[in-house]
Amino acid sequence: MIYLDNHATTRCDPRVVDAMLPWLSEHYGNPHSNHEPGQYSKSAIDQAVSKIATLLNADHESIVMTSGATESNNLAIRGVCTHPRQKRRHIVTVTSEHPAVLDVTADLEKEGFRVTRVPVLQAGKPDAGVIDLDRFSEAVDDDTALVSVMWANNEIGAIAPMKEIAEITHRHGAFLHSDATQAVGRINVDVMAADVDLLSATAHKFYGPKGIGLLVAGNSNRRVRVRPQIIGGGQQRGLRSGTLNTAGIVALATALQLCVESLDEENVRVNQLRDHLWSRLKESIDGLVLNGPELHCGHRLPGNLNLSLSDVEGQAWMSAAPEIAFSSGSACSGADAAPSHVLTALGLSESAARRSVRFGIGRFNTIDQIDSAFEILVAAHEQLATLAG
């Protein structure tokens, strides 16, 4: 199997596994217990959280550990908007957000909140898929409680201009949340420099284990009040109750550190692999179209490639090339038969969206794998095109 679906999840790095194993078998004390084994676990958590805060340039006290980005998004959005002191009733988000944001805001809309979904720049533009800042500026008003804009898109890799978004958001006294699930570990994420108030991330997108994530809730520029969504025990300053996952937290911190230490070098490498795959496929398959921002415009995630075929549906191409793991959209909406909402938000027709696929190239991919994948993909496409003809 050639795994090219690193936006859906990543292989847990063996170095991360080695870091977390002792906290599963040898040092298993409950970090909320006062005895020595418990305090040893607590110390490990404190060190890991401090490391995470440093790597993200966030306040140590702002870090809340969760089960993953979906929980973090729920805590951020519902937590801010339903806080007893929150009197504003408007939420601004983007048409191409992940369901973990869109579904939460839609749920709040049913509860009486007003939700504005800002469009993205359309297909054909160099930065297609990036939020339309003019429309965004018009959307935010003095009744806006929260703006939620993903740092980088999980399907087309579009990177948002977070600093500009923050300036517009804070001009109206609103808070800014970013689902940074795809950005953390892949590009430089600096909470203070971007002036983001709340940020969600999960370890399994950057070579850590599933089931552990984080929410940055607040920065030194302003106080953010969050209403807890999970109660019972009062852990983490009452913001998120539950016994902390020592092994997972240590693993997340380790995975993040490994990513940050090799960020520039790794991004050059995965982009070279991505460009190699794109150039070879483009030469061999007629009518292949790149979806999202141009590859080197500065607004696209390293390793991301989203393509539309002219004559074959994405799902069919996947089925015809079972030796390769790639996708036709977000893994979190895989049970939905509808075409990708991200691609239709770009202005693509439903037909074009169904003829699209996503490749995510990552740390463990090699040039030999890319060349093998190319041969398999072209052969599979030829087979399907012959059948269709």
SULDAJO-V764168 format. One record per residue. N is the residue number from 0. RES is the residue in one small letter. SS is DSSP state (~ for helix, > for strand, _ for the rest). Layout:
((N & RES & SS) (N & RES & SS))
This chain:
((0 & m & _) (1 & i & >) (2 & y & >) (3 & l & _) (4 & d & >) (5 & n & _) (6 & h & _) (7 & a & _) (8 & t & _) (9 & t & _) (10 & r & _) (11 & c & _) (12 & d & _) (13 & p & ~) (14 & r & ~) (15 & v & ~) (16 & v & ~) (17 & d & ~) (18 & a & ~) (19 & m & ~) (20 & l & ~) (21 & p & ~) (22 & w & ~) (23 & l & ~) (24 & s & ~) (25 & e & _) (26 & h & _) (27 & y & _) (28 & g & _) (29 & n & _) (30 & p & _) (31 & h & _) (32 & s & _) (33 & n & _) (34 & h & _) (35 & e & ~) (36 & p & ~) (37 & g & ~) (38 & q & ~) (39 & y & ~) (40 & s & ~) (41 & k & ~) (42 & s & ~) (43 & a & ~) (44 & i & ~) (45 & d & ~) (46 & q & ~) (47 & a & ~) (48 & v & ~) (49 & s & ~) (50 & k & ~) (51 & i & ~) (52 & a & ~) (53 & t & ~) (54 & l & ~) (55 & l & ~) (56 & n & _) (57 & a & _) (58 & d & _) (59 & h & ~) (60 & e & ~) (61 & s & ~) (62 & i & >) (63 & v & >) (64 & m & >) (65 & t & >) (66 & s & _) (67 & g & _) (68 & a & ~) (69 & t & ~) (70 & e & ~) (71 & s & ~) (72 & n & ~) (73 & n & ~) (74 & l & ~) (75 & a & ~) (76 & i & ~) (77 & r & ~) (78 & g & ~) (79 & v & ~) (80 & c & ~) (81 & t & _) (82 & h & _) (83 & p & _) (84 & r & _) (85 & q & _) (86 & k & _) (87 & r & _) (88 & r & _) (89 & h & >) (90 & i & >) (91 & v & >) (92 & t & >) (93 & v & >) (94 & t & _) (95 & s & _) (96 & e & _) (97 & h & _) (98 & p & ~) (99 & a & ~) (100 & v & ~) (101 & l & ~) (102 & d & ~) (103 & v & ~) (104 & t & ~) (105 & a & ~) (106 & d & ~) (107 & l & ~) (108 & e & ~) (109 & k & ~) (110 & e & _) (111 & g & _) (112 & f & _) (113 & r & >) (114 & v & >) (115 & t & >) (116 & r & >) (117 & v & >) (118 & p & _) (119 & v & >) (120 & l & _) (121 & q & _) (122 & a & _) (123 & g & _) (124 & k & _) (125 & p & _) (126 & d & _) (127 & a & _) (128 & g & _) (129 & v & _) (130 & i & >) (131 & d & _) (132 & l & ~) (133 & d & ~) (134 & r & ~) (135 & f & ~) (136 & s & ~) (137 & e & ~) (138 & a & ~) (139 & v & _) (140 & d & _) (141 & d & _) (142 & d & _) (143 & t & >) (144 & a & >) (145 & l & >) (146 & v & >) (147 & s & >) (148 & v & _) (149 & m & _) (150 & w & _) (151 & a & >) (152 & n & _) (153 & n & _) (154 & e & _) (155 & i & _) (156 & g & _) (157 & a & >) (158 & i & >) (159 & a & _) (160 & p & _) (161 & m & ~) (162 & k & ~) (163 & e & ~) (164 & i & ~) (165 & a & ~) (166 & e & ~) (167 & i & ~) (168 & t & ~) (169 & h & ~) (170 & r & ~) (171 & h & _) (172 & g & _) (173 & a & _) (174 & f & >) (175 & l & >) (176 & h & >) (177 & s & >) (178 & d & >) (179 & a & _) (180 & t & _) (181 & q & _) (182 & a & _) (183 & v & >) (184 & g & _) (185 & r & _) (186 & i & >) (187 & n & _) (188 & v & _) (189 & d & _) (190 & v & ~) (191 & m & ~) (192 & a & ~) (193 & a & ~) (194 & d & _) (195 & v & _) (196 & d & _) (197 & l & >) (198 & l & >) (199 & s & >) (200 & a & >) (201 & t & >) (202 & a & ~) (203 & h & ~) (204 & k & ~) (205 & f & _) (206 & y & _) (207 & g & _) (208 & p & _) (209 & k & _) (210 & g & _) (211 & i & _) (212 & g & >) (213 & l & >) (214 & l & >) (215 & v & >) (216 & a & >) (217 & g & _) (218 & n & >) (219 & s & _) (220 & n & _) (221 & r & >) (222 & r & _) (223 & v & _) (224 & r & _) (225 & v & _) (226 & r & _) (227 & p & _) (228 & q & _) (229 & i & _) (230 & i & _) (231 & g & _) (232 & g & _) (233 & g & _) (234 & q & _) (235 & q & ~) (236 & r & ~) (237 & g & ~) (238 & l & _) (239 & r & _) (240 & s & _) (241 & g & _) (242 & t & _) (243 & l & _) (244 & n & _) (245 & t & ~) (246 & a & ~) (247 & g & ~) (248 & i & ~) (249 & v & ~) (250 & a & ~) (251 & l & ~) (252 & a & ~) (253 & t & ~) (254 & a & ~) (255 & l & ~) (256 & q & ~) (257 & l & ~) (258 & c & ~) (259 & v & ~) (260 & e & ~) (261 & s & _) (262 & l & ~) (263 & d & ~) (264 & e & ~) (265 & e & ~) (266 & n & ~) (267 & v & ~) (268 & r & ~) (269 & v & ~) (270 & n & ~) (271 & q & ~) (272 & l & ~) (273 & r & ~) (274 & d & ~) (275 & h & ~) (276 & l & ~) (277 & w & ~) (278 & s & ~) (279 & r & ~) (280 & l & ~) (281 & k & ~) (282 & e & ~) (283 & s & ~) (284 & i & _) (285 & d & _) (286 & g & _) (287 & l & _) (288 & v & >) (289 & l & >) (290 & n & _) (291 & g & _) (292 & p & _) (293 & e & _) (294 & l & _) (295 & h & _) (296 & c & _) (297 & g & _) (298 & h & _) (299 & r & >) (300 & l & _) (301 & p & _) (302 & g & _) (303 & n & >) (304 & l & >) (305 & n & >) (306 & l & >) (307 & s & >) (308 & l & _) (309 & s & _) (310 & d & _) (311 & v & _) (312 & e & _) (313 & g & ~) (314 & q & ~) (315 & a & ~) (316 & w & ~) (317 & m & ~) (318 & s & ~) (319 & a & ~) (320 & a & _) (321 & p & _) (322 & e & _) (323 & i & >) (324 & a & >) (325 & f & _) (326 & s & >) (327 & s & _) (328 & g & _) (329 & s & _) (330 & a & ~) (331 & c & ~) (332 & s & ~) (333 & g & _) (334 & a & _) (335 & d & _) (336 & a & _) (337 & a & _) (338 & p & _) (339 & s & _) (340 & h & ~) (341 & v & ~) (342 & l & ~) (343 & t & ~) (344 & a & ~) (345 & l & _) (346 & g & _) (347 & l & _) (348 & s & _) (349 & e & ~) (350 & s & ~) (351 & a & ~) (352 & a & ~) (353 & r & ~) (354 & r & _) (355 & s & >) (356 & v & >) (357 & r & >) (358 & f & >) (359 & g & >) (360 & i & _) (361 & g & _) (362 & r & _) (363 & f & _) (364 & n & _) (365 & t & _) (366 & i & ~) (367 & d & ~) (368 & q & ~) (369 & i & ~) (370 & d & ~) (371 & s & ~) (372 & a & ~) (373 & f & ~) (374 & e & ~) (375 & i & ~) (376 & l & ~) (377 & v & ~) (378 & a & ~) (379 & a & ~) (380 & h & ~) (381 & e & ~) (382 & q & ~) (383 & l & ~) (384 & a & ~) (385 & t & ~) (386 & l & ~) (387 & a & ~) (388 & g & _))
